[in-house]
Amino acid sequence: MEAARLQAAIRAATAAGWLCPDPLSGDTGAALVLHDLDLLDAHLDALGAAFPSSALHAVAVKANPVAGILDHIAARGFGMEAASAGELALALDRTAPGRVVFDSPCKTWTDLRTALQAGVHLNLDSLQELLRVETLAQEQPPTGPVGLRINPDVGAGRIAATSTAVKGSKFGIDLAAHRDAIVAAYARHPWLNALHVHVGSQGCDLDLLVAGAAAVVDLAERIEAAGGHVAILDIGGGLPAGYGEDGDPGPSFEAYAQALRQARPVLFTDRFRLVTEFGRRVHAAAGLALARVEATKVSGGRRIAVTHLGADLFVRAVYRPAQWRHRITVHAPDGSLKQGPRMPWDIVGPLCFSGDRLAKGRQLPALEPGDLVAIHDAGAYTLSMWSRYNSRLAPAVVGLRGAEPTLSLLKPAETIDDLRRFWGA
C-alpha cells in the first residue's frame, strides 16, 4: 500500500475509533487489519481475464474467512473453495452450491452427505472416501460434480510444508500406486466426472504448477479411453504471492495461464470446464496489519519494540522467518511514514514466549511508544490462523475503497464477552 494511502487510512481509522495510537487511551484499537478492496478487485479482475470465461474461480475460504470479504467476493460472482464443514457453511451462506468446491482432506460421513445433498462440487481425497460416496449414492445420486484429488508426485517447491504433490503427501490419491483403480472408478460411475490436483502453495514455481495440471489432463485422456468421462478439471491454486522488501508481487495470473496454454492447449478449449482455487495470490497483498508500539527497551545490546501483534496473527512469519519475511514500515501516530537514520530493531509481539519475534535486527527508523508498525502483505493466512494463546482478542478488519480512502468495518474487534463464549463461560 502506498504511503499516502496508508496515512489517509490511519487517520480515518483513528477518527472512527477503530485504531488508537495513544497508549494512554487503553487497549481498544491497539491493532487493526486493513484490507484494500480496490486491490482485491484488481486481483479478481486479473484472474477472470486470464482464464476462459466459463471457468469457475473458487477463492479459498481458508486464506481469508472474514465475512465481509467473503460477501464481497460472492457479490463479484466468484465462487468459494471450502476445506472444512465450517468453511462449507460460510460458503453456502453467501453463494449458490454450484459455485462452491468442497475439498476437506478429512471428511466424515456427515460431511459427505451434506455436500452431496447440497449439490456442491465435491473432491474426494482417498479411495476410502470414494467407497463412502458409492454407498451414499445409493440413497441419493450426486447432483453436483464429484472428482478425485490426485497426487501426481511432481515434486516439492522451495517450502516443504506447503508442498502437497510429493511422495508421502497427506493429500490426494497416489497416482503412481493407484492409476488402474482410479481409471476403473471413472468407468464404473457416470457421476464421477471431475479431476482435482493441487501441488502446493507458496514456494511452488510455475513449472511445478503446470506439471500438476498436465498430469490430470493426461489422466483424463486415459479415463476417456477406458470408457469414463471427465468434464471438469480443478487445477487448484498455489500461485505464489510476493513477500519481502523488494515488493515483487510474484508471477501474474496471465503468466500462469500462458504457461498452461503452452503445455496443454486443451485447457483453453471447451473440452473441459476449468476450476481454480486461488487464495494467497488473491488476498495477500491486499491486507496490511497495524500494531501499536507499546514499549521499547534495550536488552543485550538489542533494540526491542513491543507491539500488539506477533505470533497470534503471523504464525508462519514468527516460526519460519526465512520463508515468510513480511515487509515492515514504521509510522507516526498520524500515519506519516517515519524517516531518519535506520538502526537494527527486533519487533516483538505480546505473547508469553521468547520466540514471539516478528522481525529480528530489521533496519528501521527510531521507534517509540505510540508509533505504528505496519506489516505488509498480511491479507492471507493471517487472521484465519489466529492463535488463542494468552487469550488475546482478535483485531477489527476494515475495508478500504477509493483514493481517499473510504473505510468500512468488515469485522468488529473481538470483545472480552466473545472470548468468554469461546472458552465456554
Secondary structure as GFF3:
##gff-version 3
##sequence-region A 1 425
A	DSSP	alpha_helix	3	16	.	.	.	ID=ss1
A	DSSP	three_ten_helix	23	25	.	.	.	ID=ss2
A	DSSP	beta_strand	31	36	.	.	.	ID=ss3
A	DSSP	alpha_helix	37	50	.	.	.	ID=ss4
A	DSSP	beta_strand	56	60	.	.	.	ID=ss5
A	DSSP	three_ten_helix	61	63	.	.	.	ID=ss6
A	DSSP	alpha_helix	67	75	.	.	.	ID=ss7
A	DSSP	beta_strand	79	82	.	.	.	ID=ss8
A	DSSP	alpha_helix	85	92	.	.	.	ID=ss9
A	DSSP	three_ten_helix	97	99	.	.	.	ID=ss10
A	DSSP	beta_strand	100	102	.	.	.	ID=ss11
A	DSSP	alpha_helix	109	118	.	.	.	ID=ss12
A	DSSP	beta_strand	121	124	.	.	.	ID=ss13
A	DSSP	alpha_helix	127	139	.	.	.	ID=ss14
A	DSSP	beta_strand	146	151	.	.	.	ID=ss15
A	DSSP	three_ten_helix	160	162	.	.	.	ID=ss16
A	DSSP	beta_strand	173	174	.	.	.	ID=ss17
A	DSSP	alpha_helix	175	188	.	.	.	ID=ss18
A	DSSP	beta_strand	192	196	.	.	.	ID=ss19
A	DSSP	alpha_helix	206	225	.	.	.	ID=ss20
A	DSSP	beta_strand	232	234	.	.	.	ID=ss21
A	DSSP	alpha_helix	253	263	.	.	.	ID=ss22
A	DSSP	three_ten_helix	265	268	.	.	.	ID=ss23
A	DSSP	beta_strand	273	276	.	.	.	ID=ss24
A	DSSP	alpha_helix	280	283	.	.	.	ID=ss25
A	DSSP	three_ten_helix	284	286	.	.	.	ID=ss26
A	DSSP	beta_strand	287	299	.	.	.	ID=ss27
A	DSSP	beta_strand	302	307	.	.	.	ID=ss28
A	DSSP	alpha_helix	315	319	.	.	.	ID=ss29
A	DSSP	beta_strand	328	331	.	.	.	ID=ss30
A	DSSP	beta_strand	343	348	.	.	.	ID=ss31
A	DSSP	beta_strand	357	364	.	.	.	ID=ss32
A	DSSP	beta_strand	372	375	.	.	.	ID=ss33
A	DSSP	three_ten_helix	383	385	.	.	.	ID=ss34
A	DSSP	three_ten_helix	389	391	.	.	.	ID=ss35
A	DSSP	beta_strand	396	401	.	.	.	ID=ss36
A	DSSP	beta_strand	406	411	.	.	.	ID=ss37
A	DSSP	alpha_helix	416	422	.	.	.	ID=ss38
###
